[in-house]
Amino acid sequence: MTGAIQQPGTASQPSAPATSEGDIPVLGPIHVSQSVVAKVAAHAASELPQVGGASHGLGRLPRGDLLGGGKPDLGRRPKVIAHVEGTHAYLQLVVSVRWPASVPSVTSTLRDHVRERVQQLTGLQVGAVNIEVAALIADTAPLARVQ
């Protein structure tokens, strides 16, 4: 029979995690995947009422809506590609903007908002936030009919 010999009345206990000042456990590094950062950024972008998702699939082709592609929609989240290097994230967004909003004003607000929210929710420093405005969407609310 093999094994460690223990003194009577003692039990082996796992070692406690390393601690810093104030007995707070020191945790290991946390890695946030690029897909999670992209989803956080897309959700943050969709928090602005003037911004929505661009067309997708066959909708990007001329007359693609007839082929079953998706149209630009302010109710959908924008497409986001995230690249993470260590503690820094770099984002590329493809969005649609409500017409007649000022595109420079909307994109400036969008860039600041997405940067702040991604930093707040992931702890990553956000570098470049590139924005492509793929479509302008006019409000298509039906006009009141006069009778």
C-alpha positions as CSV (number, residue, x, y, z in Angstrom):
1,M,0.0,0.0,0.0
2,T,1.4,3.4,-1.0
3,G,0.5,6.9,-0.1
4,A,1.4,9.8,2.1
5,I,1.5,9.2,5.9
6,Q,-0.5,11.7,7.9
7,Q,-0.1,12.6,11.5
8,P,-3.1,11.5,13.6
9,G,-5.7,14.2,14.0
10,T,-4.6,16.2,10.9
11,A,-6.3,16.4,7.5
12,S,-4.9,17.5,4.2
13,Q,-6.5,20.7,3.0
14,P,-6.1,22.2,-0.4
15,S,-3.9,25.3,-0.5
16,A,-5.7,28.6,-0.2
17,P,-5.6,30.9,-3.3
18,A,-2.9,33.5,-3.2
19,T,-4.1,36.7,-1.7
20,S,-3.2,40.3,-2.0
21,E,-3.7,43.1,0.6
22,G,-6.9,42.8,2.5
23,D,-7.2,39.0,1.9
24,I,-8.9,39.4,-1.5
25,P,-8.1,36.5,-3.7
26,V,-5.9,37.2,-6.7
27,L,-7.6,35.9,-9.8
28,G,-5.9,34.8,-13.0
29,P,-6.3,36.5,-16.3
30,I,-9.7,36.8,-17.9
31,H,-9.9,36.5,-21.7
32,V,-13.0,37.9,-23.5
33,S,-13.4,36.4,-26.9
34,Q,-13.7,38.4,-30.1
35,S,-17.2,37.1,-30.7
36,V,-18.3,38.3,-27.2
37,V,-16.8,41.7,-27.8
38,A,-18.6,42.0,-31.1
39,K,-21.9,41.1,-29.5
40,V,-21.4,43.6,-26.7
41,A,-20.5,46.3,-29.3
42,A,-23.5,45.4,-31.5
43,H,-25.9,45.7,-28.5
44,A,-24.3,49.0,-27.5
45,A,-24.8,50.4,-31.0
46,S,-28.4,49.3,-31.0
47,E,-29.1,51.3,-27.9
48,L,-29.0,54.5,-30.1
49,P,-32.4,55.1,-31.8
50,Q,-30.8,56.6,-34.9
51,V,-28.7,53.4,-35.7
52,G,-29.7,50.0,-36.9
53,G,-28.5,47.0,-38.9
54,A,-27.5,47.1,-42.5
55,S,-28.9,44.7,-45.1
56,H,-27.7,41.1,-44.8
57,G,-27.4,38.1,-47.1
58,L,-28.7,38.6,-50.6
59,G,-30.1,42.0,-49.5
60,R,-26.8,43.5,-50.3
61,L,-27.2,42.8,-54.0
62,P,-29.2,45.0,-56.3
63,R,-32.9,43.9,-56.0
64,G,-31.7,41.4,-53.4
65,D,-34.9,42.0,-51.3
66,L,-36.7,40.1,-54.1
67,L,-34.3,37.2,-53.7
68,G,-35.1,36.8,-50.0
69,G,-32.3,39.1,-48.6
70,G,-32.8,41.2,-45.6
71,K,-33.4,44.9,-45.9
72,P,-31.7,47.5,-43.6
73,D,-33.7,47.7,-40.4
74,L,-33.4,50.1,-37.4
75,G,-34.8,47.3,-35.2
76,R,-31.9,45.0,-35.9
77,R,-28.4,45.1,-34.4
78,P,-25.6,46.4,-36.6
79,K,-22.9,44.0,-37.9
80,V,-19.7,44.2,-35.9
81,I,-16.3,42.6,-36.3
82,A,-14.1,42.8,-33.3
83,H,-10.3,42.1,-33.1
84,V,-8.8,41.7,-29.6
85,E,-5.1,42.0,-28.9
86,G,-4.3,41.5,-25.3
87,T,-6.2,44.2,-23.4
88,H,-7.1,46.2,-26.5
89,A,-10.1,45.8,-28.8
90,Y,-10.6,47.2,-32.3
91,L,-14.0,47.4,-33.8
92,Q,-15.6,47.7,-37.3
93,L,-19.3,48.4,-37.5
94,V,-21.6,48.3,-40.5
95,V,-24.8,50.2,-39.7
96,S,-27.8,51.9,-41.2
97,V,-28.8,55.5,-40.1
98,R,-32.2,57.0,-39.8
99,W,-32.8,59.6,-42.5
100,P,-32.7,62.7,-42.2
101,A,-30.3,62.5,-39.2
102,S,-26.8,64.0,-39.6
103,V,-24.5,61.2,-40.5
104,P,-21.4,62.8,-39.0
105,S,-23.2,63.6,-35.8
106,V,-24.7,60.1,-35.5
107,T,-21.5,58.3,-36.2
108,S,-19.6,60.5,-33.7
109,T,-22.1,59.7,-31.0
110,L,-22.1,56.1,-32.0
111,R,-18.3,55.8,-31.8
112,D,-18.2,57.4,-28.3
113,H,-21.1,55.3,-27.0
114,V,-19.8,52.0,-28.3
115,R,-16.3,52.7,-27.0
116,E,-17.6,53.6,-23.5
117,R,-19.9,50.6,-23.3
118,V,-17.4,48.0,-24.5
119,Q,-14.8,49.4,-22.1
120,Q,-17.3,49.4,-19.2
121,L,-18.7,45.9,-19.9
122,T,-15.5,44.0,-20.9
123,G,-12.7,45.9,-19.2
124,L,-10.8,46.1,-22.5
125,Q,-9.4,49.4,-23.9
126,V,-11.0,50.2,-27.2
127,G,-8.8,51.6,-29.9
128,A,-10.1,52.3,-33.4
129,V,-13.9,52.1,-34.0
130,N,-14.4,52.1,-37.7
131,I,-17.9,52.8,-38.9
132,E,-19.4,52.1,-42.4
133,V,-22.8,53.6,-43.0
134,A,-24.3,51.1,-45.5
135,A,-27.8,52.6,-45.7
136,L,-30.0,55.5,-44.8
137,I,-33.5,54.5,-43.7
138,A,-36.4,56.9,-44.1
139,D,-39.2,56.7,-41.7
140,T,-41.9,54.9,-43.6
141,A,-44.8,55.5,-41.3
142,P,-48.1,55.6,-43.3
143,L,-49.4,59.1,-43.9
144,A,-52.8,60.0,-42.5
145,R,-55.5,59.9,-45.2
146,V,-57.8,62.9,-45.4
147,Q,-61.4,62.0,-46.0
